[in-house]
Amino acid sequence: MTVKTDVKTYLNYVNGAWVPSQGSVTEPSLNPADKRQIVGYVQKSGAEDLEQAVAAAKKGQRAWRKLAAPVRGEYLYKVANALEKRLDEIAETMTREMGKTLPEARGETARGIAILRYYAGEGMRKVGDVIPSTDSEGLMFTTRAPLGVVGVITPWNFPVAIPIWKIAPALVYGNVVVFKPAQETAVTAAKIIECFDEAGLPPGVINMVTGPGSVIGQGIIDHPDINGITFTGSDTVGKRVGQGALARGAKYQLEMGGKNPVIVADDADLDLAVEATISGGLRSTGQKCTATSRVFIQSGVYDAFKEKLLAKIVQLTIGDGMQDGIWMGPCASESQLKTVLSYIEKGKAEGATLIHGGRRLTENGLEQGFFVEPTVFENVTSDMTIAQEEIFGPVLALIKVDTLEQAIELANDVRYGLSASIFTQNIGNILSFIGDIEAGLVRVNAESAGVELQAPFGGMKQSSSHSREQGQAAIEFFTSIKTVFIKA
């Protein structure tokens, strides 16, 4: 039975105002640590609601792009200040709605503040170059033009950081936004937009519409007045985004996950490698696109690494992320829990050896949540499902290798190429890894998860559309180069 509490209904944000959906249909957002708890009610919008948001954005874009970029940046500083004042509130909402632990949620919210301030500063940076002309009486230079209306489609696993690292550069470079957050974390998204509203952005510059991906997401893909789409999510949906945008000539940017390897060489600091594997693979319940999924260990240190790994994993505390001392929270939804459990069953059925975990946790007050044990397999081969497909859960596959060359070859034997790590003290190993690994983010003696906000982020192969997010690389997607020639 769902616990009935006095919870708020969150509206769409269109043209500078909070408005209900046309049908006034709402649905509850549930706490994955206790599905009886409703975090809030959110709009289940339809095509008419999206149409209003796009119209408002299109109307607001002309005046917004004509503002000086430093002025647009000042708005982002105001948003950052508003978010900073509400850091604890928004972090707690994130934990209750998505399940990650409160310290992780606070860290992510703080990162969102830093991203806003970084892109606020982008308003003061150059957007072009003077190019020598063959005409002595001519001046030639480049500048940047915004795309126009940008559709932002984001997932539930980083409900503050990912929307902000898309929305902030879109706005500072002169675009306007129609934002469709994941329905599972739409309350958190609404609280972010409240910060934009508090900062006083002009009407139509940022709009949020919540609702099913099949309606709102597909509507963004198909809408002729949306000039660019930035998407993070599964590769299945991402391909639909790319195909739909390409069909009508819209620009698109896709980040679609990974199957990220860690390589543990025979000269590795095993304690460091174990800590990083656990943090990279199991923190946030493994629900990161950069999470460690496969661990390739040279045979000489395999047994020692495994022993240390299992000894650490049994010490992890699992429960409601709002409670002190909890290291790992629940899967974000019942659907995600079922997906993770189905992959665990596939691993066992295909012949991998389950050496730790693998169960849904229902004891000690966890029966109303979507909790799964940290899970470790060994005797995994590269052709197994759990070695090829993104699980998005706390599941590690240990694979014994004899040489570094074998490890890199197997690490590359997937369709993804987002992040990868190696643990070694040998400079030759490091250089071979950097040169040969097929990943957009390469880390040495550090976990696979995580990238600094000022650095480009994105993957190779089917992990992305080969563009990059974050840092100054963001300007490449959110603007087009305009070459100007002036004759004296």
N, C-alpha and C positions, 0 to 999 in steps of 0.2 A: 504494500500500500504506500502511495506517495504521501509524504508529509506535507500538509497544507500549511503554508506559512504566509505571512504578509509580505509578498515579494512584488517587486516593481515590474511593470510592463514597459519594455524599451521600444521606441518608435524608430522609423526610418528618419534619415536626415537629408532633406532635399531643399535646395535653394535657401539655405540659411535657417531652416526651421525644422522642428521635430514634428513628423506627421505620421499618422497610422497608415497602414496599407489600405488599398482601395476596398478590399473585402473585410478589413478589420479582423483578419484571421491571425491568431498567434499560436505559438507552441512553446512548451517549456524547455529550458536548458537545464539539464540535470547534473548533479554532482557525481562524477564517476567513482568517488570514494564511498558514496552512499546514494544510490539511485532514488531513494525516497525524498531527497532534498532537492527542491527547485531553486536554482540560482536566480532565475528571472524568466520572464516571458518575452519572446522576441517575435517580430513580424514574419509571417509566412507570405511574402509578397508575390505579386504576379507581374505579368508583362506590362500592365498599365503603370505600375509603380516605377519600373525601370524606365519606361518612356518619359515619365515626368522628370526623373533624375538626369537623364541624358539631355533633355531639352534645357533644364536649368544650367547644366554644365556648359553646354554650347553657348548659351546666352551670356554666361559669366566669363567666358574665356577671353574675349576680345579685350576687355578692360584689364584683366589680370595680366595678360602677356605684355601690355603696354606699361605696366608698373616697372620701375627700375628694379633690376635684380636684387640690389641691396635692400630695397624696401620689402620685396618678397621674403628675403632672408630674415628681416626683422619680425615678420609674422611667425616664422618657425622658431625664433628665440622665445617668443611669447608662448607658443605651444609647449616648448620644452619646460618653461617655468611652471606652466599649469600642470604638466605631467609630474614634475618633480614634487609639487605640493601634494599630489595625490598618489605618490609612489606606493605607499603601504596599502592603501585602499584598492588600487588596481592590481597590485601583486596578489593580494588576498582573493580578489575576484578571479584572477587567472588560476590560482591553485584550486579554488572551489569548482571552477567550471571545466578545467582541463586536466587537473590532477597532479601536475608537477609540484615538487616540494616548494614550500614558501621561500626558502633561501634562493632556490633557482628562479622562482618567479620575480623576486626582488632584483636579482641580478639581471634578468631579461628586461625588466622595466627600466632599470638604470641604463642599460644599453640603449633602449629606445630614446631616452633623454639625450644621451651622447650623440646618437645618430642625428637627431634633430638639430643639435648645435653644430655638428660637423657640416650639415648641408646648409644651415643658415649662413655659415662662412663661405660656402660656395657662391653665394650671391655677390661676393667681392672679388672673385677670381676671374681670370681672363676667359673669354669664350672664342677666341680666334687669333689669327696671325696675319701679319703683313707679308705678302709674297712678292718678290721682285717681278716686275713686268718687263717684257721686251720693248714696250712702248715707253719712251723716256718721259712722255707727258701723261702717263697713266698711273693710277694708284690701284693696286689690287690687294685685297685682303679677304679673310674669311670671318664669318660670324656664325651664330647658331640660331636656328628657329625651332620653337617648340613643336611637338606633334599636334597638339590641340587637346582633344578630349581623350583621356587615358582610362581604360578599364583596369582595375586592380583586383585580382582574384587571389585570395590567400588561404592557407591551410590552418588547421587548428593547433599544430604543435608548437608554433611560436606566435601566439596571437597578438603580441605587442611588437616584437622586433621586426618580423617580416613585413607586416603592413607599413610600418614606419620607414623601413629602408627602401620601400617602393614609393610611398606617398611623398616623403620629404624631397627627394630629388625631382620627382615629377613636378611638384609645385614650384620649387625654386628656379627651375629652368623654364617656367612660364606656362606649363600645362595646367589643366583642371582635371579633377578626378571623379570617377564613379567607382565606388569601393563596394565589393561584394566579399564580406568575410565568410569564413566557414561557419555554418549554422551552429556547430557544436560550441563555438566560442564567441557567439554574437553579442553576449552581454559585455564581455571584455572589450570587444570592438566598439561598442556604443560608448563605453567610458573613455576610450581613446578619442573618439570624435567629439565628445563633450569638451575635451581639452582644446581641440581646434575651434570649436564654437566659442569657448571662453576667450580665445585669442582674437576673436573678431574678424576672421577672414570674410571677405565680401561674399554675398550670396552666390551660390552656384559653383564656387571654386572647389569645394569638396562636398561630395554627396555620398551617402551610404544607404544601400538597399539590402536587406537581409531576406533570405529565402532559399529555396532549393536550387542546387546547381543546374538541374535539368531545365529550369525556367530562367532564373536570373543569370547564371553563368552562361548558358547557351544564348540568352538574349544579348549579353555583352559581346560574345563571339560574332553574332550575326548583325549587330546594329550598324547601319551605314554611317552614323555620325560619331562612332568611336574610332579614333584614328590609330590607337595603339593599345595593346593588351600586354600586361605583365602578369605572369602566372607562376605560382609555385604549388606543386601537388604531384599526383601520381603521373607516371609516364603515359598511362592509358588516356587520361583526361587531357594531359598536355598535348598529346598528338592531335586530339580533336580541336583544341584551341588553335594550334598551328595551322592545321588544314583549313579550318574555317576562316581564320584571319587571312591566310594566303589567297583563298578563293575570292575575297573581296578587296585585296590589296592593302590590308591594314598591317602595320608593323607589329611584331610579336616577340615576346621574350619569355622563355620557358626554363624553369628549374624543376627537375623531375626526379630527384632522388638518387640513391646510390646503393652499392653493395660493397662497402668500404673495407679494404684489407689492412691488417697490421702484420708486418713481418718482424719476427724476433730472431735476430742472427745469433750465432753461437757465442759471440763476444758481448752480447747485450747486458746491460744492467737489468737483471731480471726483476728486482723489486720495482724499479721504475716502469718497466714494461708491463708488469702485472697491474700496477696502480692505473696506468694510462688505459689499458685494455678494459678494465672494469669501469672507469669513468667514461671512456669513449663509447663503450658498448651498452652499458646498463643505466647510466644516469638518464633522467627523463624517461625512464622505462624503455629505453632504446628507441624512442620516438623522435629521432633526429635524422634528417637526410644524410648527415655526415657521420652517423653512428657506426662504430666498429661492428662488423658482422662476421668477418672471417679472420682467423688468426693463423698465420703460417709460421711454424716454429721449427727451427733446424733441429735435427734429430738428437744432436749432442746435448741440448738443453731442454728437450721436450718434456721429459718426466719432471724435472725440477720446476719448470715453468708451470706445468699443470698442477703440481702439488701446491705451489704458492698461490695460484689463482683460486683453486677451490677453497683453500684455507681462508682467503679473504672474502670470498663470496658468501660463505656461510655466516659471516659476521654482519652482513647487510641487514638493516632494519626496513621492513616493508609495512606500509600503512597509509593512513590519511596524511597527505602532505602538509596539512595545517598543524599537525602535532609536532612538538619538539622532538628531535632525535630521529626522525624518520628520514631514511636515505633515499628510498624509492617509493613512488606513489603508484596508483593504478594505471591501467590502460585508459585512454581518454574516453572510450565509449564501449558499450557492449559489443558493437560491431567489430571494433578493433580487437577486443579480447578474443572473440571467436576466430578472427583471422589469425592471430598469433597461435592460438591453440591448434588450429588446423595445420599450420606449418610444423608445429612440434610433432603432430601425428604423422605428417608426411616424412619427416626426418626419421622417425622410428620405422615406418613402413619401408623406406628405401634402404635400410640397413645401417644407418648411423647409430652409434652407441650413445645413449643418453647417460651422462655421468653425473648430472646434477639438475634438479628442478623438474620443470615440465608440467607442473600441476597448476590448476586454478586454486587460489587460496580462499578458503571460506571459513576458517576457524578464527578465534580470537577477535570476533566482531567485524570480520572482513566480508561476511556473507552477502552484504548488500552492495558491495563494490565490485569493480572489474579488475581484480588483482591476479597476477600470475607470478609464479616463482621465476627468479633469474634462472636461465636454462643454458646448459653447456652440453654440446655434443662433441664426440671425437670419432675417429674412423670415418671421417667425412671425405667423400671424393668430389671432385670439381663438377661432375655431371649431376649431382643430387640437387633437388629443388631448393633445399635450404642453403646451398652454396651458390645458387644462381639468382634467386628472386629476392626482392626487398621484402623483409618481414615486418619491419617497423615495430619491433618489440624486443624484449630483453633476452635475445637468443644469440649465443656465440657458437661458432663452428670452429673446432680446432683441427688443423691439418698439418701433419708432420711432413717435412721436406728435408732433403739431404743437402741441397745447395741453395745459394742465394738466387742463382739463375732460374732454378726450378720454382722458387717462391714467386719471383717476379712474373714468370710465364703463367703460373696458375692464378696469380692475383689479377692479371689482365684478361683472364678467360671468362669474362662476363660482359654483358651489354652496357653496363654502367661504367662511369669513370669520373666520380665526383671527388673523393678524397682518399688519401692513402698515407700510412705511416710506416716508418722503419725504426727499429731499435738496434743500434750498433755503435761501436766506437771506431770502426775502420773507415777511413776516408774513401778508400776505393769502393767499399760497399755503398757508402752514401752517394757517391757520384754515379755509380751504376744505377742505383734506385732512382735518383732524380732524372737521369737521362732516359730510362727505359719504362718507368711506370706510366700508365695511361690514366692520368687523373689531373683535374684542374687545380686541386689543392694538395700539395705535397708537404708532409711534416716529418721532421727527423727528431727522434727522441722526444716525441710529444704525441698526445692522443690524436686520433683522426678527426674528432669533432671540434669545431670551433674555428672561427676566422675573425681577424680584427676588422672593425668597421671601416677603416680607411684603406683596406686592401681589396682588390678585385676578387669577386667570388663567383664561381660557376664551374661546370663540369665539362668533360669530354664525352664522346660517344652519345649514348642515349640519356645521359644525365642532364643535358641542357640543349638549348637551341644554339649553342656555341657563342652566346653573348655573355657578358659579365655584369654582375650587380655590385653595388656598394663602391665606396671610394670614388675617385674621380672618373672611374670607368663608367659610372652611371650615366654620364652625359652622352655617351655614345648611343644609348638606346632612346633616351627621352628627348633628344634633339636631332635635327638634321643639319648638316653643314650647308651654309649658303656662301658661295663664292661671289665677291663683289668686285667689279671693275669700274673705275671712275676715270673718265677722260677729261683732262683739264681744258 
